[in-house]
Amino acid sequence: MSLPSASPRTLVSTVSLLTVLAVLLAGCSVPGKDRTPLDDATGSATAGGAPEGFERFYSQQIEWSDCGGGFECATVEAPLSWHDADAGSIELAVKRHPATGESKGSLLINPGGPGGSGIEFVTGAWGTFGSKVRAAYDVVGFDPRGVGESTPVRCFDDARKDESLAKDFDDDDAGLAAMAQEYAAWGQACAENTGELLGNVDTQSAAKDMDMLRAALGDEKLSYLGFSYGTQLGAAYAGLFPERVGPMVLDGAVDITLDADGVSAGQAVGFEQALRNYVTDCQGSSTCPLSGDVDSGMKQVREILDRALDNPYPTSSGRVVTQTLAFYGIAVTLYDQGSWGLLTQALNGVITDGNGDVLLYLADYYNDREADGSFSSNSAEAFRAVGCLDSRGTTDVAQMRADAERIEEAAPTVGRFFAFSGMSCADWPYPVVEQEGDLHAAGAPPIVVIGTTQDPATPYVWSQALADTLESGVLLTYDGEGHTAYGRSNACVMDAVDAYLVDGQVPRDGTEC
């Protein structure tokens, strides 16, 4: 498998998770190549650039209405297919906070996933952005096609989805056959309940939606801040429309040269290292349940995961924590160092009391599962649908087994959860979409790529790779833990990004914070 490169619930902050769990438990720079400031980064309002036959989408007038908290909401029409203007249309949900000062245009944002809700994200993240950015831009979040409040991908009902997300699979022949059957069932259900949209939720189509939104918002060029998978979306836009790129920040970058197998292997190493960093920190605390040295602590975590496969951990709700849920509960805390204390509490629960309450709560939080068994988002559905249209891993079982051995050797504690990624799309009902854009985005102005050195979900080497792949890529490094940097790191990163977005001051390539 591979994990969503960001979840809006983990990316915005861990404050809400910390608060809710508290209730539950109670009851700067280095030398580099110089860049010149951006010239006329946002430009004047225009609805130009519409592909032939799609003019009405580009020229539509957005009707905003107050939706509380200083935000405005709207629904925008988009074509079902960017290859057939007569195929029908879908809806995109859009939400913005107007600039607190004199607006220089719109700043589109995306939280990642794929499957993350920009509507949810802008609501929580707007206040974490720099004051200069909030004063200068109308900050705009949108749910990409297939996601959330936009016309969504629909697959299983809640009960069947809940069952599927908790399933464990052995890696023997019978286990792989069961895994393939389960993924095929996802594809069949998505096709039956979504229709033709399922074949049109690829990243490239979402990037074309962003260009349409740019025009409808009245901006000549796209100003954009994308996190995690949002960096892949931003890079796709730059490859399709390099001449329309304004200030663009890609934080927690995806290496767009990797296939699905490469992504899974990279994430396995990233989460293994993040877990190791956690264990090192945990063992310096008197409350840590992991004994011995770091290697011993990692083995104990692996033993916790292994035990859950044959003997899921009981909880006070009557549900059990399977191995898959146990992994999700651990993984969600590794996105931000502020959540490490929660992992310690969860591990204490299973080690000391044999109780999986906290671990289950963390897994549910990761999966957007509510206490009543419903789900607050369709992120799992969208993640599969977008990923299977963008790229697929090998379906050769012998090759998958060989890859699995290499992954587990590199990541002995969590590697097994990233193996056999090719199974997920083997029987997907729609083919991979042919890519049209330029991988290098030749001709685009400077694009700032931010990498965090200890990022588990989008390893630092991916940010280095994306900055190198983009012809105009500029690498900004945050030396720290966790996933992404802007809004959760330090003043060095914040000031550099704000100066770039607002004043056009491009940081020197190789700047470290």
Number of C-alpha atoms within 10 A of each C-alpha: 20 22 20 21 28 26 26 24 22 21 25 22 19 16 13 12 17 15 10 12 16 12 9 12 10 7 6 12 14 10 10 13 10 12 15 12 15 17 13 12 22 22 16 12 15 16 20 17 15 16 14 8 12 18 15 16 22 24 18 17 13 16 10 14 12 12 12 8 8 10 18 17 20 16 18 20 19 25 23 23 18 19 13 11 18 12 11 10 16 17 19 23 22 24 26 28 20 20 20 14 14 11 15 17 24 25 26 24 26 29 33 27 23 31 32 31 27 28 26 19 24 26 18 15 19 20 12 15 16 17 14 17 23 22 17 22 24 24 27 28 26 31 26 31 30 30 29 24 21 21 20 26 27 21 23 19 12 13 11 11 18 17 10 15 16 16 14 17 14 13 16 10 10 11 13 16 14 16 20 19 14 16 19 19 17 25 24 17 16 23 21 14 16 17 13 14 22 25 21 23 26 27 26 27 21 23 22 21 23 20 25 28 28 25 24 22 22 22 24 24 25 31 23 25 24 23 31 29 30 28 29 24 27 29 33 26 27 28 24 22 22 21 15 22 26 27 27 28 29 33 29 35 35 29 26 21 12 14 14 20 21 16 25 25 23 25 26 30 24 24 26 21 21 24 23 17 17 23 24 17 15 21 18 9 11 7 12 18 21 22 14 11 11 18 12 13 22 23 14 19 20 15 12 19 23 16 14 20 18 11 13 22 24 18 18 9 10 8 13 20 27 25 24 19 27 27 22 23 27 26 22 23 26 27 27 20 18 15 20 21 17 22 22 23 18 24 26 20 18 19 16 10 9 14 21 27 23 25 28 26 23 27 24 21 20 20 23 19 19 13 11 6 13 14 20 12 19 21 25 21 22 28 22 21 31 26 22 27 23 18 18 20 20 18 16 12 14 10 13 19 15 12 19 21 16 15 23 19 13 17 22 17 24 26 23 18 21 22 25 27 24 23 25 24 27 18 19 23 18 16 14 17 17 11 14 10 16 16 18 21 24 16 16 20 24 25 26 27 26 31 32 29 22 22 29 28 31 32 28 26 18 22 30 22 19 27 26 16 17 24 17 19 24 29 26 29 26 24 18 17 21 26 31 32 25 27 18 17 18 14 14 16 21 19 14 20 27 20 16 22 27 18 17 19 18 21 23 20 23 18 21 19 19
